[in-house]
């Protein structure tokens, strides 16, 4: 009762997965002591993984902020690693200094610079916007 057809399909090998920040941006005030954000290994996880993280921006490292990962203050670039079969979320802390200087708003931009085996994305960069609350109040008082 009729001829049999053929079916074509593609198998996607996603054992290596991808590396991504959980969000693209966040804004906070300088008098916030720190902000913790995460980087995730999505899917995969069948092999060990290393991702290189870089950061730059208009904020000044060591006087306006520090980056902490795994309890250690980091410089750019630094590595985040996952063991074989490990898919847990990793946490990065931006420790923000509340200085008494009216120095305006600034940012820190984090990027996943490279990955040993996984794809990068869907969110390959994260921007932390730091608002100087002294600058904000001075602006609004003079307006």
C-alpha positions in Angstrom: 0.0 0.0 0.0 2.3 2.7 -1.1 6.1 3.0 -1.3 8.3 3.7 1.7 10.0 7.1 1.8 13.3 8.1 3.2 14.0 10.3 6.1 17.1 12.5 6.3 18.2 13.9 9.7 21.3 15.4 11.2 22.7 14.4 14.6 24.4 17.3 16.4 27.3 16.4 18.6 27.0 18.8 21.5 29.2 16.9 24.0 31.5 19.9 24.3 28.6 22.4 24.8 29.1 26.2 25.1 30.4 28.7 27.6 28.2 31.8 28.4 27.7 34.5 30.9 24.2 34.4 32.5 23.4 37.9 31.5 24.7 40.7 29.3 24.8 43.7 31.7 24.0 45.0 35.1 24.1 48.5 36.7 24.9 49.3 40.3 26.0 52.2 42.4 29.6 52.6 43.6 28.6 52.3 47.2 27.6 48.6 46.5 30.4 46.6 47.9 30.4 43.9 45.3 28.5 42.2 42.5 28.6 38.4 41.9 27.8 37.2 38.4 28.2 33.8 36.8 29.5 32.0 33.8 27.9 28.8 32.8 28.9 25.7 30.9 25.8 24.9 28.8 25.1 21.4 27.6 28.0 19.1 27.0 30.5 18.6 29.7 32.0 15.3 28.5 35.5 16.7 28.6 37.6 19.0 30.7 37.2 22.7 29.7 39.2 25.9 30.2 37.8 29.3 29.3 40.0 32.5 29.2 38.3 35.6 30.6 39.5 39.1 29.8 38.2 42.4 31.2 38.7 46.1 30.5 36.7 49.3 30.7 36.6 52.8 32.0 36.9 51.8 35.7 40.5 51.6 37.1 41.6 48.3 38.5 43.0 48.2 42.0 41.7 51.7 42.9 38.0 51.4 41.8 37.5 47.6 41.7 39.1 44.2 41.9 38.0 41.0 40.2 37.9 37.8 42.4 37.5 34.3 41.2 37.8 31.2 43.4 38.8 33.4 46.3 41.8 34.9 44.5 42.2 38.4 43.1 42.6 38.0 39.3 44.2 40.1 36.6 43.1 40.0 33.0 43.2 37.5 31.4 42.5 34.6 33.8 41.2 31.1 33.3 38.1 29.3 34.5 38.2 25.5 34.4 35.7 22.7 34.5 36.8 19.1 35.1 35.6 16.2 32.9 31.9 15.7 33.3 31.6 19.0 35.3 28.9 21.4 34.3 28.5 23.6 37.4 28.1 27.4 37.3 31.2 29.4 38.2 31.0 32.7 40.0 33.1 35.8 39.5 33.0 38.7 42.0 33.6 42.4 41.1 34.6 44.0 44.3 33.7 47.7 44.0 35.6 50.4 46.0 33.5 53.3 47.3 36.0 56.1 47.1 35.2 59.7 48.2 36.2 61.1 44.8 33.6 62.5 42.4 34.9 60.5 39.4 31.8 59.9 37.3 30.2 56.7 36.0 32.3 53.9 34.6 32.2 50.3 33.5 34.0 46.9 33.5 33.5 44.8 30.4 34.2 41.0 30.7 34.6 38.8 27.7 35.0 35.1 27.1 38.2 35.4 25.1 38.7 31.8 24.2 37.5 28.3 25.1 39.6 25.1 24.9 36.9 22.9 23.3 33.4 24.5 23.7 31.7 27.1 21.6 31.4 30.6 23.0 28.0 32.1 23.5 25.1 32.9 23.5 26.2 35.7 25.9 30.0 36.1 25.3 30.4 39.4 27.1 29.1 41.0 30.3 29.2 44.8 31.1 29.1 45.9 34.7 28.0 49.6 34.8 29.1 51.5 38.0 27.3 54.7 38.8 29.0 57.2 41.0 26.2 58.1 43.5 28.1 61.4 44.3 28.0 62.3 40.6 24.3 61.5 40.3 23.3 63.6 43.3 25.5 66.5 42.2 24.0 66.4 38.7 20.4 66.4 40.0 21.1 69.1 42.6 22.4 71.5 39.9 19.6 70.7 37.4 
